[in-house]
Amino acid sequence: MAPSFRGFAVHDYRRVPFRRAKNAPSERRAKLALDQTALALRSLALNHWIMPVFTAIICMMFVRWIEPMRLVIWFAAVVLSTVPLAVVSRMFQRQ
């Protein structure tokens, strides 16, 4: 049974080798960061496909009021801004 201090369990680090006790928190933080990144990329998985579609729809809606060349430039900017997300998502899924 682990010793307690004011009702909280206290881990006895003397039982764990020093090297492992020292590296364990950083390993846990690295695993947590990797898991959080995976979760974020999974939730953004379809964004690089959906954003250009919605952008095209918005361009069709505003073609009456905004000059077409400006809409084309805006559409290209949105599509180009989704490329890094697509590349990172693909690379992360392969690992």
N, C-alpha and C positions, 0 to 999 in steps of 0.2 A: 504494500500500500504506500502511495506517495505521501510524504509529510505534507501538512497543511499549515497555512498561515492565515489566520482570520477567515477561515472558511474556504480559502482558495488553495488549490493543489499547487505544490511547489515541485518543480522538476529537479531531480538530483543530478547535476551535470558531472559529478564524480564518477558515475557509472558509465558515462559515454566517453570514448577516447577524445582527447582535446582537439585533434584535427577535425574530427567529424562534428563535434559541437560547435567549432568555430565556423565551419563552412556550411553547416546545415541551414542557417537562416538565409544566407545569400543564395543557396540552391533553391530554397523554397520561394524566395522573391523572384528568381529567374523563371521558375516554373509558373508562378502566378502571372508574371508579365507575359509569358508566352501564351498561356491560356486566355488571358484577357485580349491579346491581339487576335488570337484565333476566333474568339467570340465576336469581336468587332468586325472582322473581315467576313465572317459568316453572315452577319446581319446586313452587311453592305454588298453581298454577293451579286445581287441583280442590279445594283445602281448603275453600273457601267453599261448596262443594256437599256434600262428604263429611262435614264436621263436624256439621251438623244431623242428617244421617241416623244417624250413630253416636250422637249425643246422644239421639235418639228411641229407638234400640234400648236404650241404657242405661236410659232412663226406663222402658221396658216391663219390663226385668229387675228394677228396684228398686221397682216399684209396690207390691209386697207389704210392704216394710219401711219405706218412706218415704212420708209423706203426699203425695197427688197434687198439692196446691197448691204445695208446695215444689219438686216435680219440674217443674211447669209454669213456675215462676219461673226455675229453673235452665236449662230448655230455652230460654226467651226470652232469658236473658242470653247464652247461647252463640250463639244465632242473631244477636242484635244485635252481638255482638263480631266476627262474621265480615263484617258489612256494610262496615267500612272496608277490609278486605282485598279484597273484591269490587270496590269502587269503584276502588281504586288499580290493581288488576289490569286492569280494563276500560279505564281511562284510559291506562295504559301500553301496552296492546295496540293502541290506536288510533293511537298516535304512531309 
